[in-house]
Amino acid sequence: MAQAPRAAHPGTARRAAAAVGRGGGDRLTGTRLRQQLTVGQPGPEGSAAKLLFARLNQEISALELDLLGEEGLRHDEWTMRRPTVVDFAGRTAGYRYLRAKGNSIEGGTSEILRNIVAERVLGLPPEHRLDKDVAWKDLPK
């Protein structure tokens, strides 16, 4: 018995539509953030935008892998080196999936960014920290 194409699996269209919708909302958020930065009003909204981008990028790359099946797990190069040019479109789905995971840790982990949004945007009390007034070099290792 032939297997249905992955695109025909239940929930695939819903996942794709949700990603498109979030992508449009995230694009508008990014536009508003760039406008604020242009007039010299940076704010904690950048943290929220980075969180949104990281989540969306991971959702899209996971959907792409799901649609490609085993073929999506193939990776074109395993050389450990710093690339001279960042090229997501010219790489494999496996590369994009693994690279999207890095969006959660580069430029501040998602947990730190959530704290920034909670404290500076939502006005929630800061997380209780005993080491707040201790220099990094003086923290016990």
C-alpha positions, 0 to 999 in steps of 0.5 A, a space after each residue: 500500500 502506497 504511503 500518502 505524501 507527507 504534505 497530505 498528513 493531518 495537521 501539515 496544512 494547519 502547521 504551515 498556515 500557522 507559520 505563515 500567520 506568525 511570520 506576517 505578524 513577526 514581520 510587522 513587529 520587526 518593521 515597528 522595531 526598525 522604525 523605533 530604532 531609526 528615531 533613536 528609541 531602542 527598547 526591550 521590544 528587540 528581545 521580544 522580536 528575537 524570541 519570535 524570530 527564533 521560534 518561527 525559524 525553528 518551526 519552519 525548519 522543523 516543518 521542512 524536515 517533516 515534509 522531506 522525511 529521511 531526505 531532509 536529514 541529509 547534511 551536505 558538509 560536516 567541516 568544523 569551521 567558521 563560514 565566511 558567508 552565511 547562506 541558509 537558502 543554499 544549504 540543506 534542510 538538515 543544516 537549516 534545522 540545526 542552525 535554527 536551534 542556534 537562534 535560541 542561544 546566540 545574542 542572549 538565550 531565550 530564557 534571558 530574553 523572556 526575563 527582559 520582556 517580563 520585567 521591562 515590557 510587562 512590568 513584572 518583578 525581577 527574578 530574585 537573585 542572591 548574586 545580583 550585587 556580586 561581580 562575575 569574578 567573585 562568583 563561586 565557581 
